[in-house]
């Protein structure tokens, strides 16, 4: 799950978004103005920021531009506003925001946009790590254009993913292989898999069901 920074001068919006995101298993930090947002961003290094446009001290677009020009826009930022014009939204996207949410924000729209933002960032980080590894001579023989995971106590598991798939389908394929790998390693123990992957058991069960993971596979292989 992700560390998410919510920046909004309205207490009701902050509390609502915090409640929703916490229910999804995320860790949420709140800021009511740009000054608090700067401090929180430096301290917690968020995985994603939900940033209101209209704030009393420094507006969200100005703060976004400040992070961009300062080389600090290394996380996805989703802008929020109930009064912004199309030009303002386009300007924010041009500066570096990933998406724009119009208030009032629906639950479904919020979760979908946050999920997409985090998924895009995971793909970006994976691509950057792959490029860095490929450019390092000492690591070139260890990195292949496929995803492989193994431990010293289990057989090597190799999985190749179709990068031509839509982002959601590619991510689902990776997550399914990821959870199946840990289920096999932990002998089908949901408690150990939850601990290993950092998910609560209820969220883990829901995720596995959503991905269509065979929960008996790990027990069979681990038997």
C-alpha angles and dihedrals in degrees: 000000000000139000106236127190115208115198116188133131092218112089093205092055092047093050093046095049091044092053093048095046094044089053088056090056098257125136109237130202119190131213127177099196143015094268092057090043092055091051094045093047091053094045103042102026092217123220089217138006128212103202127190115219101212112058130150102240106031122359120236096249091054091049090048090052090048091054091045097051091042094054091246098116093099095130132060114268123201115196122217132196143144096202107034121125124231089254090056092050092048090048091052092050090048091053092052112280113141098212146351127232120198118215133270085055117207120221093239094049092047096051094043093050093046091048092050092047093052092045093052090050092051090052091047092050092046091050092048092049091048093050091048091050092047092051092052110085093207092055100040094093092050098052122071130174090262136071116255129176130180144152131208091251100050137051116273112266120205125186129177119203129207105240091191090072121102111272095254093050093046091049092048090051091051094046092049091052090045095054094041089054093053093043089055093046093049095044092246094303107152091194093057093042090051090051093045095049096038095239130130112248094245092051090044093053090049092049093049092049091049091052093046094240115173103236092197094057095079092049092050094048093043094049 
